[in-house]
Amino acid sequence: MSVATRSPLMLSLARYFAVSARPDQAARFVTSLFELVVSLALAGGTVRYLRRAVTTAAA
């Protein structure tokens, strides 16, 4: 499996199309989508925090 197919975005898309074929998997898809959004928000917040810490330390 290549790196591109293991990315969170590609996995979410794959789950979306799997849910289209199997509606019983909808709860799992919603959970994985929520996890993706939360992880992106945490990553963005961490980057902002680190940038502030670095610029404060440099000043």
N, C-alpha and C positions, 0 to 999 in steps of 0.2 A: 504494500500500500504506500502510495507516495505521500509526501508531506501535505500537498494541496488537498488531498481527499480526507485528511485527518484534521483539517482546520475546523474550528467551531462553526464557522459560517457554512461550510460544505456539509458538515454533519447535520446542521439544522435544516438545510435544504433537503437533504436526503430523508430526514425524518418527516418533513412536510409532505413529500411525495408518497412516503410510506403510509402516512395518515390518510391521504386521499384515497389510497387503495384499501386501507383497513381502518375504518372509523373507530374501532375499539382501542386503537393506540393513541387517541387524541389526548388523553390525560398525560401520557408520557411525553408527547410533543410539547404540550404547554409547559410542563415542568422543565424540560430541557431548554426551551426558549427563555423562560424566566431565569434559569441559571446563567445563560449566555448574557442576558441583559445585566444581571447583577455583577458578573465577572468583568464585563466591559466598564461598568460604572466604577467598580473598585480599582481597576487598572488606571482609568482616567484620573480618579482622585489621588491615587498614589503618585502618579507622574506630576500632578499639580503640586502636591505636598513636597516632593523631592526638589522640584524646580524652585519653590519658595525657600526651602532650606538652603539650597546651594547659593542662591542670590543673596540671601541674608548673611550667610557665612562669608561670602566674598566681599560684601560691602563693609 
